[in-house]
Each structure stands twice: as C-alpha cells, then as structure tokens.
Amino acid sequence: MLNLDASNPVIMDCQFRLNTSDGNGSGMYNDNSSPHVIRCLFSGNSMGGNSGAGMYNKESSPTVEDCEFVGNNAGVGGGMANDNSAALFC
C-alpha cells in the first residue's frame, strides 16, 4: 500500500503478507502521510537490502494501534523503518 502527499487513510483489520519489493516498504510505504492502522498484521514481507519490509515511513506520522509485525525481512528495520518520521504506537 502506498500513501503519498497527506493521504491519511484509516486501515482496519487488514493483512499485509508475503509482499516483496526492490524499494522500501513492501507492505506499506508512507510518504508525507499519517495513516491510522488498526488491528493489522504485517507478516513475511521482504526486500533486498532496503528498509522497512513491513512498513516504511518517510516524513510521516502513522498511528499504529494493536498491530503485529512478524517475520519481516529487510536490510534495515525488517518490521518498520522511520526516515524523519515518528510512529505513535497505542
């Protein structure tokens, strides 16, 4: 899932599983966006050498509520990577 330029969706009860990418954020990539992610699973996402296989945040402030990050694989931040970002976990 790609969220760009102040898109701020509410995502509930979703699974981001077994996604692959050559860039950042195989499961979810947020660029200047602040999604509210509730009860979601990020599992088995992978990428070669880049960051945030589960979720990658660039200049973003996602709210992550009751989510699981399991078995994601990346060069940096397998579950989540933040670039000039601050994720809020509740």
C-alpha positions in Angstrom: 0.0 0.0 0.0 1.4 3.4 -1.0 0.2 6.6 0.8 1.5 9.9 -0.6 1.2 13.6 0.0 -1.0 13.9 3.1 -3.2 10.9 2.4 -4.3 9.8 5.8 -6.5 6.7 5.5 -7.9 4.6 8.3 -6.9 0.9 7.7 -8.6 -1.7 9.9 -8.4 -5.5 10.2 -6.1 -6.0 7.2 -3.2 -8.3 6.5 -0.1 -7.3 4.6 1.5 -10.6 4.0 4.2 -12.1 1.7 4.8 -8.9 -0.2 8.2 -8.3 -1.9 9.8 -5.1 -3.2 13.1 -3.8 -4.5 12.5 -0.4 -2.8 11.4 0.4 0.7 8.2 -0.7 2.4 7.0 -3.9 0.9 3.8 -4.0 3.0 3.1 -0.2 3.4 5.0 2.9 2.3 4.0 6.2 3.8 5.5 9.4 2.3 4.3 12.7 4.0 1.2 10.8 5.2 -0.3 9.8 8.6 -2.5 6.7 8.3 -4.2 5.2 11.3 -3.6 1.5 11.1 -5.7 -0.6 13.5 -5.5 -4.4 14.2 -3.4 -5.2 11.1 -0.9 -7.9 10.5 2.4 -7.3 8.7 3.9 -10.8 8.2 6.5 -12.3 5.9 7.2 -9.2 3.9 10.7 -9.0 2.4 13.1 -6.9 0.3 16.6 -7.0 -0.8 18.8 -4.7 1.3 16.5 -1.7 1.7 14.4 -0.6 4.7 11.1 -1.3 6.4 9.8 -4.5 4.8 6.6 -4.3 6.9 6.1 -0.5 6.9 8.4 2.3 5.8 7.7 5.9 6.9 9.3 8.9 5.2 8.4 12.3 6.8 5.2 10.6 8.1 3.5 10.1 11.5 1.4 6.9 11.4 -0.7 5.8 14.3 -0.3 2.1 14.8 -2.9 0.5 17.1 -2.9 -3.1 18.2 -0.9 -4.4 15.1 1.5 -7.3 14.8 4.8 -7.2 12.9 6.1 -10.8 12.5 8.8 -12.3 10.3 9.5 -9.4 8.0 13.0 -9.2 6.5 14.9 -6.1 5.2 18.4 -4.7 5.3 17.3 -2.2 8.0 14.1 -2.3 10.1 12.5 -5.5 8.9 9.2 -4.7 10.7 9.3 -0.9 10.4 11.8 1.8 9.4 11.4 5.5 10.0 13.1 8.2 8.0 12.5 11.6 9.6 9.3 10.1 11.0 7.7 9.3 14.3 5.2 6.5 14.6 2.7 6.5 17.5 2.0 3.1 18.9 -1.1 2.5 21.0 
